[in-house]
Amino acid sequence: MRLATVAQAARIDEVSREDYALAGEVLMESAGALAAREAELTFLPELTRGSVAVVCGPGNNGGDALVVARHLHSAGHRDLHVFLTRAG
């Protein structure tokens, strides 16, 4: 898995929106769906045995986390706890 810095991720989002006309909502849905899939692939034994916690911060990252929670719930993870946090 390749990781991007905050600045790199912001630039990727900017290019995606401006050069490829991808809406922010499309980027958020894609990021959340892929993160949920990666969580299931990486942590499958833990996810099938216990509860799952998703922590949602403010802003777009929090939106991504809510999409992750929705996808995990849709995949059958019912012991799902979503925590909303504030900035600061």
PDB file as gemmi writes it, atoms N, CA and C in Angstrom:
CRYST1    1.000    1.000    1.000  90.00  90.00  90.00 P 1                      
ATOM      1  N   MET A   1       0.839  -1.159   0.000  1.00  0.00           N  
ATOM      2  CA  MET A   1       0.000   0.000   0.000  1.00  0.00           C  
ATOM      3  C   MET A   1       0.895   1.235   0.000  1.00  0.00           C  
ATOM      4  N   ARG A   2       0.573   2.174  -0.857  1.00  0.00           N  
ATOM      5  CA  ARG A   2       1.310   3.433  -0.889  1.00  0.00           C  
ATOM      6  C   ARG A   2       0.538   4.472  -0.093  1.00  0.00           C  
ATOM      7  N   LEU A   3       1.238   5.230   0.710  1.00  0.00           N  
ATOM      8  CA  LEU A   3       0.622   6.276   1.514  1.00  0.00           C  
ATOM      9  C   LEU A   3       1.008   7.639   0.974  1.00  0.00           C  
ATOM     10  N   ALA A   4       0.089   8.584   1.079  1.00  0.00           N  
ATOM     11  CA  ALA A   4       0.339   9.949   0.630  1.00  0.00           C  
ATOM     12  C   ALA A   4       0.372  10.871   1.839  1.00  0.00           C  
ATOM     13  N   THR A   5       1.181  11.911   1.736  1.00  0.00           N  
ATOM     14  CA  THR A   5       1.174  12.937   2.780  1.00  0.00           C  
ATOM     15  C   THR A   5      -0.126  13.735   2.659  1.00  0.00           C  
ATOM     16  N   VAL A   6      -0.401  14.577   3.642  1.00  0.00           N  
ATOM     17  CA  VAL A   6      -1.598  15.419   3.588  1.00  0.00           C  
ATOM     18  C   VAL A   6      -1.561  16.299   2.343  1.00  0.00           C  
ATOM     19  N   ALA A   7      -0.411  16.891   2.062  1.00  0.00           N  
ATOM     20  CA  ALA A   7      -0.276  17.762   0.891  1.00  0.00           C  
ATOM     21  C   ALA A   7      -0.468  16.978  -0.407  1.00  0.00           C  
ATOM     22  N   GLN A   8       0.092  15.786  -0.478  1.00  0.00           N  
ATOM     23  CA  GLN A   8      -0.061  14.959  -1.672  1.00  0.00           C  
ATOM     24  C   GLN A   8      -1.520  14.546  -1.869  1.00  0.00           C  
ATOM     25  N   ALA A   9      -2.184  14.166  -0.793  1.00  0.00           N  
ATOM     26  CA  ALA A   9      -3.591  13.762  -0.891  1.00  0.00           C  
ATOM     27  C   ALA A   9      -4.459  14.934  -1.347  1.00  0.00           C  
ATOM     28  N   ALA A  10      -4.173  16.132  -0.825  1.00  0.00           N  
ATOM     29  CA  ALA A  10      -4.925  17.316  -1.240  1.00  0.00           C  
ATOM     30  C   ALA A  10      -4.713  17.593  -2.723  1.00  0.00           C  
ATOM     31  N   ARG A  11      -3.493  17.426  -3.181  1.00  0.00           N  
ATOM     32  CA  ARG A  11      -3.188  17.643  -4.609  1.00  0.00           C  
ATOM     33  C   ARG A  11      -3.879  16.597  -5.482  1.00  0.00           C  
ATOM     34  N   ILE A  12      -3.884  15.355  -5.044  1.00  0.00           N  
ATOM     35  CA  ILE A  12      -4.571  14.292  -5.791  1.00  0.00           C  
ATOM     36  C   ILE A  12      -6.058  14.623  -5.905  1.00  0.00           C  
ATOM     37  N   ASP A  13      -6.670  15.055  -4.799  1.00  0.00           N  
ATOM     38  CA  ASP A  13      -8.084  15.437  -4.825  1.00  0.00           C  
ATOM     39  C   ASP A  13      -8.314  16.606  -5.781  1.00  0.00           C  
ATOM     40  N   GLU A  14      -7.432  17.594  -5.724  1.00  0.00           N  
ATOM     41  CA  GLU A  14      -7.560  18.768  -6.585  1.00  0.00           C  
ATOM     42  C   GLU A  14      -7.484  18.381  -8.061  1.00  0.00           C  
ATOM     43  N   VAL A  15      -6.504  17.583  -8.428  1.00  0.00           N  
ATOM     44  CA  VAL A  15      -6.357  17.143  -9.820  1.00  0.00           C  
ATOM     45  C   VAL A  15      -7.562  16.303 -10.241  1.00  0.00           C  
ATOM     46  N   SER A  16      -8.029  15.449  -9.351  1.00  0.00           N  
ATOM     47  CA  SER A  16      -9.186  14.600  -9.667  1.00  0.00           C  
ATOM     48  C   SER A  16     -10.415  15.447  -9.965  1.00  0.00           C  
ATOM     49  N   ARG A  17     -10.614  16.497  -9.169  1.00  0.00           N  
ATOM     50  CA  ARG A  17     -11.773  17.368  -9.380  1.00  0.00           C  
ATOM     51  C   ARG A  17     -11.606  18.242 -10.621  1.00  0.00           C  
ATOM     52  N   GLU A  18     -10.440  18.876 -10.747  1.00  0.00           N  
ATOM     53  CA  GLU A  18     -10.253  19.860 -11.808  1.00  0.00           C  
ATOM     54  C   GLU A  18      -9.954  19.237 -13.167  1.00  0.00           C  
ATOM     55  N   ASP A  19      -9.071  18.262 -13.216  1.00  0.00           N  
ATOM     56  CA  ASP A  19      -8.659  17.690 -14.500  1.00  0.00           C  
ATOM     57  C   ASP A  19      -9.570  16.562 -14.973  1.00  0.00           C  
ATOM     58  N   TYR A  20     -10.209  15.864 -14.037  1.00  0.00           N  
ATOM     59  CA  TYR A  20     -11.030  14.709 -14.399  1.00  0.00           C  
ATOM     60  C   TYR A  20     -12.504  14.907 -14.056  1.00  0.00           C  
ATOM     61  N   ALA A  21     -12.858  16.086 -13.563  1.00  0.00           N  
ATOM     62  CA  ALA A  21     -14.248  16.454 -13.257  1.00  0.00           C  
ATOM     63  C   ALA A  21     -14.944  15.463 -12.328  1.00  0.00           C  
ATOM     64  N   LEU A  22     -14.200  14.931 -11.364  1.00  0.00           N  
ATOM     65  CA  LEU A  22     -14.795  14.029 -10.380  1.00  0.00           C  
ATOM     66  C   LEU A  22     -15.298  14.858  -9.201  1.00  0.00           C  
ATOM     67  N   ALA A  23     -16.551  14.687  -8.860  1.00  0.00           N  
ATOM     68  CA  ALA A  23     -17.140  15.420  -7.739  1.00  0.00           C  
ATOM     69  C   ALA A  23     -16.541  14.934  -6.425  1.00  0.00           C  
ATOM     70  N   GLY A  24     -16.492  15.827  -5.446  1.00  0.00           N  
ATOM     71  CA  GLY A  24     -15.978  15.461  -4.131  1.00  0.00           C  
ATOM     72  C   GLY A  24     -16.717  14.283  -3.529  1.00  0.00           C  
ATOM     73  N   GLU A  25     -18.026  14.208  -3.772  1.00  0.00           N  
ATOM     74  CA  GLU A  25     -18.820  13.097  -3.251  1.00  0.00           C  
ATOM     75  C   GLU A  25     -18.391  11.766  -3.861  1.00  0.00           C  
ATOM     76  N   VAL A  26     -18.028  11.794  -5.134  1.00  0.00           N  
ATOM     77  CA  VAL A  26     -17.564  10.573  -5.808  1.00  0.00           C  
ATOM     78  C   VAL A  26     -16.235  10.126  -5.207  1.00  0.00           C  
ATOM     79  N   LEU A  27     -15.340  11.085  -4.971  1.00  0.00           N  
ATOM     80  CA  LEU A  27     -14.053  10.764  -4.355  1.00  0.00           C  
ATOM     81  C   LEU A  27     -14.251  10.196  -2.951  1.00  0.00           C  
ATOM     82  N   MET A  28     -15.170  10.794  -2.181  1.00  0.00           N  
ATOM     83  CA  MET A  28     -15.434  10.339  -0.820  1.00  0.00           C  
ATOM     84  C   MET A  28     -16.004   8.924  -0.823  1.00  0.00           C  
ATOM     85  N   GLU A  29     -16.946   8.662  -1.699  1.00  0.00           N  
ATOM     86  CA  GLU A  29     -17.548   7.321  -1.780  1.00  0.00           C  
ATOM     87  C   GLU A  29     -16.498   6.284  -2.163  1.00  0.00           C  
ATOM     88  N   SER A  30     -15.670   6.622  -3.126  1.00  0.00           N  
ATOM     89  CA  SER A  30     -14.624   5.698  -3.562  1.00  0.00           C  
ATOM     90  C   SER A  30     -13.620   5.437  -2.445  1.00  0.00           C  
ATOM     91  N   ALA A  31     -13.172   6.500  -1.784  1.00  0.00           N  
ATOM     92  CA  ALA A  31     -12.201   6.341  -0.692  1.00  0.00           C  
ATOM     93  C   ALA A  31     -12.784   5.505   0.438  1.00  0.00           C  
ATOM     94  N   GLY A  32     -14.023   5.776   0.811  1.00  0.00           N  
ATOM     95  CA  GLY A  32     -14.656   5.029   1.897  1.00  0.00           C  
ATOM     96  C   GLY A  32     -14.878   3.569   1.558  1.00  0.00           C  
ATOM     97  N   ALA A  33     -15.321   3.313   0.327  1.00  0.00           N  
ATOM     98  CA  ALA A  33     -15.556   1.927  -0.092  1.00  0.00           C  
ATOM     99  C   ALA A  33     -14.252   1.134  -0.108  1.00  0.00           C  
ATOM    100  N   LEU A  34     -13.197   1.740  -0.636  1.00  0.00           N  
ATOM    101  CA  LEU A  34     -11.907   1.045  -0.685  1.00  0.00           C  
ATOM    102  C   LEU A  34     -11.311   0.856   0.707  1.00  0.00           C  
ATOM    103  N   ALA A  35     -11.487   1.837   1.585  1.00  0.00           N  
ATOM    104  CA  ALA A  35     -10.979   1.699   2.956  1.00  0.00           C  
ATOM    105  C   ALA A  35     -11.720   0.593   3.700  1.00  0.00           C  
ATOM    106  N   ALA A  36     -13.032   0.497   3.503  1.00  0.00           N  
ATOM    107  CA  ALA A  36     -13.804  -0.580   4.141  1.00  0.00           C  
ATOM    108  C   ALA A  36     -13.348  -1.938   3.622  1.00  0.00           C  
ATOM    109  N   ARG A  37     -13.123  -2.026   2.326  1.00  0.00           N  
ATOM    110  CA  ARG A  37     -12.654  -3.288   1.735  1.00  0.00           C  
ATOM    111  C   ARG A  37     -11.284  -3.661   2.295  1.00  0.00           C  
ATOM    112  N   GLU A  38     -10.395  -2.700   2.380  1.00  0.00           N  
ATOM    113  CA  GLU A  38      -9.055  -2.957   2.913  1.00  0.00           C  
ATOM    114  C   GLU A  38      -9.130  -3.384   4.379  1.00  0.00           C  
ATOM    115  N   ALA A  39     -10.011  -2.751   5.145  1.00  0.00           N  
ATOM    116  CA  ALA A  39     -10.184  -3.137   6.553  1.00  0.00           C  
ATOM    117  C   ALA A  39     -10.656  -4.579   6.658  1.00  0.00           C  
ATOM    118  N   GLU A  40     -11.593  -4.958   5.807  1.00  0.00           N  
ATOM    119  CA  GLU A  40     -12.076  -6.343   5.843  1.00  0.00           C  
ATOM    120  C   GLU A  40     -10.990  -7.330   5.432  1.00  0.00           C  
ATOM    121  N   LEU A  41     -10.210  -6.993   4.428  1.00  0.00           N  
ATOM    122  CA  LEU A  41      -9.144  -7.894   3.979  1.00  0.00           C  
ATOM    123  C   LEU A  41      -8.023  -8.005   5.007  1.00  0.00           C  
ATOM    124  N   THR A  42      -7.690  -6.895   5.641  1.00  0.00           N  
ATOM    125  CA  THR A  42      -6.575  -6.859   6.579  1.00  0.00           C  
ATOM    126  C   THR A  42      -6.939  -7.411   7.951  1.00  0.00           C  
ATOM    127  N   PHE A  43      -8.148  -7.093   8.401  1.00  0.00           N  
ATOM    128  CA  PHE A  43      -8.544  -7.436   9.766  1.00  0.00           C  
ATOM    129  C   PHE A  43      -9.695  -8.431   9.822  1.00  0.00           C  
ATOM    130  N   LEU A  44      -9.896  -9.221   8.771  1.00  0.00           N  
ATOM    131  CA  LEU A  44     -11.068 -10.102   8.677  1.00  0.00           C  
ATOM    132  C   LEU A  44     -11.299 -10.956   9.913  1.00  0.00           C  
ATOM    133  N   PRO A  45     -10.290 -11.653  10.459  1.00  0.00           N  
ATOM    134  CA  PRO A  45     -10.572 -12.475  11.646  1.00  0.00           C  
ATOM    135  C   PRO A  45     -11.120 -11.646  12.812  1.00  0.00           C  
ATOM    136  N   GLU A  46     -10.553 -10.469  13.029  1.00  0.00           N  
ATOM    137  CA  GLU A  46     -11.023  -9.623  14.116  1.00  0.00           C  
ATOM    138  C   GLU A  46     -12.426  -9.088  13.840  1.00  0.00           C  
ATOM    139  N   LEU A  47     -12.693  -8.725  12.584  1.00  0.00           N  
ATOM    140  CA  LEU A  47     -13.996  -8.165  12.247  1.00  0.00           C  
ATOM    141  C   LEU A  47     -15.109  -9.194  12.367  1.00  0.00           C  
ATOM    142  N   THR A  48     -14.814 -10.452  12.117  1.00  0.00           N  
ATOM    143  CA  THR A  48     -15.866 -11.460  12.195  1.00  0.00           C  
ATOM    144  C   THR A  48     -16.127 -11.888  13.628  1.00  0.00           C  
ATOM    145  N   ARG A  49     -15.194 -11.662  14.532  1.00  0.00           N  
ATOM    146  CA  ARG A  49     -15.348 -12.114  15.916  1.00  0.00           C  
ATOM    147  C   ARG A  49     -15.859 -11.039  16.860  1.00  0.00           C  
ATOM    148  N   GLY A  50     -15.658  -9.778  16.542  1.00  0.00           N  
ATOM    149  CA  GLY A  50     -15.976  -8.766  17.530  1.00  0.00           C  
ATOM    150  C   GLY A  50     -16.582  -7.517  16.933  1.00  0.00           C  
ATOM    151  N   SER A  51     -16.623  -6.518  17.767  1.00  0.00           N  
ATOM    152  CA  SER A  51     -17.216  -5.262  17.341  1.00  0.00           C  
ATOM    153  C   SER A  51     -16.206  -4.437  16.542  1.00  0.00           C  
ATOM    154  N   VAL A  52     -16.746  -3.496  15.794  1.00  0.00           N  
ATOM    155  CA  VAL A  52     -15.928  -2.614  14.967  1.00  0.00           C  
ATOM    156  C   VAL A  52     -16.204  -1.181  15.407  1.00  0.00           C  
ATOM    157  N   ALA A  53     -15.152  -0.407  15.611  1.00  0.00           N  
ATOM    158  CA  ALA A  53     -15.286   1.010  15.948  1.00  0.00           C  
ATOM    159  C   ALA A  53     -14.763   1.841  14.788  1.00  0.00           C  
ATOM    160  N   VAL A  54     -15.523   2.848  14.417  1.00  0.00           N  
ATOM    161  CA  VAL A  54     -15.113   3.794  13.383  1.00  0.00           C  
ATOM    162  C   VAL A  54     -15.148   5.175  14.022  1.00  0.00           C  
ATOM    163  N   VAL A  55     -14.013   5.862  14.008  1.00  0.00           N  
ATOM    164  CA  VAL A  55     -13.919   7.200  14.593  1.00  0.00           C  
ATOM    165  C   VAL A  55     -13.943   8.214  13.460  1.00  0.00           C  
ATOM    166  N   CYS A  56     -14.893   9.129  13.530  1.00  0.00           N  
ATOM    167  CA  CYS A  56     -15.088  10.119  12.471  1.00  0.00           C  
ATOM    168  C   CYS A  56     -14.723  11.500  12.987  1.00  0.00           C  
ATOM    169  N   GLY A  57     -13.673  12.065  12.438  1.00  0.00           N  
ATOM    170  CA  GLY A  57     -13.289  13.423  12.782  1.00  0.00           C  
ATOM    171  C   GLY A  57     -14.069  14.414  11.937  1.00  0.00           C  
ATOM    172  N   PRO A  58     -13.719  15.689  12.049  1.00  0.00           N  
ATOM    173  CA  PRO A  58     -14.420  16.703  11.264  1.00  0.00           C  
ATOM    174  C   PRO A  58     -13.939  16.724   9.815  1.00  0.00           C  
ATOM    175  N   GLY A  59     -14.703  17.346   8.972  1.00  0.00           N  
ATOM    176  CA  GLY A  59     -14.293  17.561   7.592  1.00  0.00           C  
ATOM    177  C   GLY A  59     -14.453  16.344   6.704  1.00  0.00           C  
ATOM    178  N   ASN A  60     -13.738  16.390   5.583  1.00  0.00           N  
ATOM    179  CA  ASN A  60     -13.866  15.324   4.588  1.00  0.00           C  
ATOM    180  C   ASN A  60     -13.393  13.972   5.092  1.00  0.00           C  
ATOM    181  N   ASN A  61     -12.372  13.945   5.937  1.00  0.00           N  
ATOM    182  CA  ASN A  61     -11.925  12.658   6.476  1.00  0.00           C  
ATOM    183  C   ASN A  61     -13.022  12.020   7.313  1.00  0.00           C  
ATOM    184  N   GLY A  62     -13.766  12.835   8.049  1.00  0.00           N  
ATOM    185  CA  GLY A  62     -14.903  12.320   8.799  1.00  0.00           C  
ATOM    186  C   GLY A  62     -15.976  11.778   7.873  1.00  0.00           C  
ATOM    187  N   GLY A  63     -16.176  12.450   6.756  1.00  0.00           N  
ATOM    188  CA  GLY A  63     -17.125  11.958   5.755  1.00  0.00           C  
ATOM    189  C   GLY A  63     -16.679  10.626   5.185  1.00  0.00           C  
ATOM    190  N   ASP A  64     -15.384  10.509   4.909  1.00  0.00           N  
ATOM    191  CA  ASP A  64     -14.838   9.229   4.435  1.00  0.00           C  
ATOM    192  C   ASP A  64     -15.108   8.129   5.456  1.00  0.00           C  
ATOM    193  N   ALA A  65     -14.904   8.445   6.742  1.00  0.00           N  
ATOM    194  CA  ALA A  65     -15.103   7.450   7.799  1.00  0.00           C  
ATOM    195  C   ALA A  65     -16.561   7.018   7.891  1.00  0.00           C  
ATOM    196  N   LEU A  66     -17.496   7.948   7.692  1.00  0.00           N  
ATOM    197  CA  LEU A  66     -18.915   7.573   7.693  1.00  0.00           C  
ATOM    198  C   LEU A  66     -19.238   6.640   6.530  1.00  0.00           C  
ATOM    199  N   VAL A  67     -18.617   6.874   5.390  1.00  0.00           N  
ATOM    200  CA  VAL A  67     -18.801   5.966   4.248  1.00  0.00           C  
ATOM    201  C   VAL A  67     -18.241   4.590   4.587  1.00  0.00           C  
ATOM    202  N   VAL A  68     -17.080   4.538   5.249  1.00  0.00           N  
ATOM    203  CA  VAL A  68     -16.511   3.259   5.695  1.00  0.00           C  
ATOM    204  C   VAL A  68     -17.516   2.533   6.578  1.00  0.00           C  
ATOM    205  N   ALA A  69     -18.081   3.241   7.552  1.00  0.00           N  
ATOM    206  CA  ALA A  69     -19.043   2.623   8.472  1.00  0.00           C  
ATOM    207  C   ALA A  69     -20.248   2.078   7.714  1.00  0.00           C  
ATOM    208  N   ARG A  70     -20.756   2.839   6.759  1.00  0.00           N  
ATOM    209  CA  ARG A  70     -21.915   2.384   5.973  1.00  0.00           C  
ATOM    210  C   ARG A  70     -21.588   1.126   5.189  1.00  0.00           C  
ATOM    211  N   HIS A  71     -20.414   1.080   4.577  1.00  0.00           N  
ATOM    212  CA  HIS A  71     -20.028  -0.106   3.804  1.00  0.00           C  
ATOM    213  C   HIS A  71     -19.824  -1.322   4.706  1.00  0.00           C  
ATOM    214  N   LEU A  72     -19.226  -1.132   5.865  1.00  0.00           N  
ATOM    215  CA  LEU A  72     -19.050  -2.253   6.792  1.00  0.00           C  
ATOM    216  C   LEU A  72     -20.404  -2.768   7.271  1.00  0.00           C  
ATOM    217  N   HIS A  73     -21.333  -1.850   7.549  1.00  0.00           N  
ATOM    218  CA  HIS A  73     -22.675  -2.261   7.961  1.00  0.00           C  
ATOM    219  C   HIS A  73     -23.362  -3.028   6.836  1.00  0.00           C  
ATOM    220  N   SER A  74     -23.251  -2.522   5.619  1.00  0.00           N  
ATOM    221  CA  SER A  74     -23.852  -3.205   4.463  1.00  0.00           C  
ATOM    222  C   SER A  74     -23.251  -4.585   4.235  1.00  0.00           C  
ATOM    223  N   ALA A  75     -21.993  -4.753   4.648  1.00  0.00           N  
ATOM    224  CA  ALA A  75     -21.315  -6.048   4.485  1.00  0.00           C  
ATOM    225  C   ALA A  75     -21.678  -7.022   5.604  1.00  0.00           C  
ATOM    226  N   GLY A  76     -22.521  -6.580   6.540  1.00  0.00           N  
ATOM    227  CA  GLY A  76     -22.989  -7.495   7.568  1.00  0.00           C  
ATOM    228  C   GLY A  76     -22.397  -7.313   8.947  1.00  0.00           C  
ATOM    229  N   HIS A  77     -21.562  -6.316   9.127  1.00  0.00           N  
ATOM    230  CA  HIS A  77     -20.971  -6.057  10.447  1.00  0.00           C  
ATOM    231  C   HIS A  77     -21.972  -5.253  11.269  1.00  0.00           C  
ATOM    232  N   ARG A  78     -22.687  -5.939  12.153  1.00  0.00           N  
ATOM    233  CA  ARG A  78     -23.773  -5.304  12.901  1.00  0.00           C  
ATOM    234  C   ARG A  78     -23.340  -4.758  14.258  1.00  0.00           C  
ATOM    235  N   ASP A  79     -22.245  -5.260  14.814  1.00  0.00           N  
ATOM    236  CA  ASP A  79     -21.747  -4.734  16.086  1.00  0.00           C  
ATOM    237  C   ASP A  79     -20.783  -3.596  15.762  1.00  0.00           C  
ATOM    238  N   LEU A  80     -21.352  -2.515  15.249  1.00  0.00           N  
ATOM    239  CA  LEU A  80     -20.587  -1.407  14.689  1.00  0.00           C  
ATOM    240  C   LEU A  80     -20.825  -0.163  15.546  1.00  0.00           C  
ATOM    241  N   HIS A  81     -19.751   0.450  15.999  1.00  0.00           N  
ATOM    242  CA  HIS A  81     -19.836   1.645  16.839  1.00  0.00           C  
ATOM    243  C   HIS A  81     -19.186   2.805  16.102  1.00  0.00           C  
ATOM    244  N   VAL A  82     -19.941   3.873  15.905  1.00  0.00           N  
ATOM    245  CA  VAL A  82     -19.449   5.045  15.192  1.00  0.00           C  
ATOM    246  C   VAL A  82     -19.313   6.186  16.197  1.00  0.00           C  
ATOM    247  N   PHE A  83     -18.117   6.758  16.270  1.00  0.00           N  
ATOM    248  CA  PHE A  83     -17.830   7.854  17.192  1.00  0.00           C  
ATOM    249  C   PHE A  83     -17.570   9.118  16.382  1.00  0.00           C  
ATOM    250  N   LEU A  84     -18.295  10.183  16.700  1.00  0.00           N  
ATOM    251  CA  LEU A  84     -18.115  11.469  16.040  1.00  0.00           C  
ATOM    252  C   LEU A  84     -17.307  12.375  16.959  1.00  0.00           C  
ATOM    253  N   THR A  85     -16.258  12.993  16.415  1.00  0.00           N  
ATOM    254  CA  THR A  85     -15.412  13.873  17.217  1.00  0.00           C  
ATOM    255  C   THR A  85     -15.458  15.287  16.659  1.00  0.00           C  
ATOM    256  N   ARG A  86     -15.025  16.219  17.463  1.00  0.00           N  
ATOM    257  CA  ARG A  86     -14.934  17.619  17.050  1.00  0.00           C  
ATOM    258  C   ARG A  86     -13.479  17.990  16.822  1.00  0.00           C  
ATOM    259  N   ALA A  87     -13.290  19.062  16.092  1.00  0.00           N  
ATOM    260  CA  ALA A  87     -11.927  19.564  15.873  1.00  0.00           C  
ATOM    261  C   ALA A  87     -11.345  20.053  17.190  1.00  0.00           C  
ATOM    262  N   GLY A  88     -10.025  19.886  17.321  1.00  0.00           N  
ATOM    263  CA  GLY A  88      -9.334  20.414  18.486  1.00  0.00           C  
ATOM    264  C   GLY A  88      -9.387  19.485  19.608  1.00  0.00           C  
TER     265      GLY A  88                                                      
END                                                                             
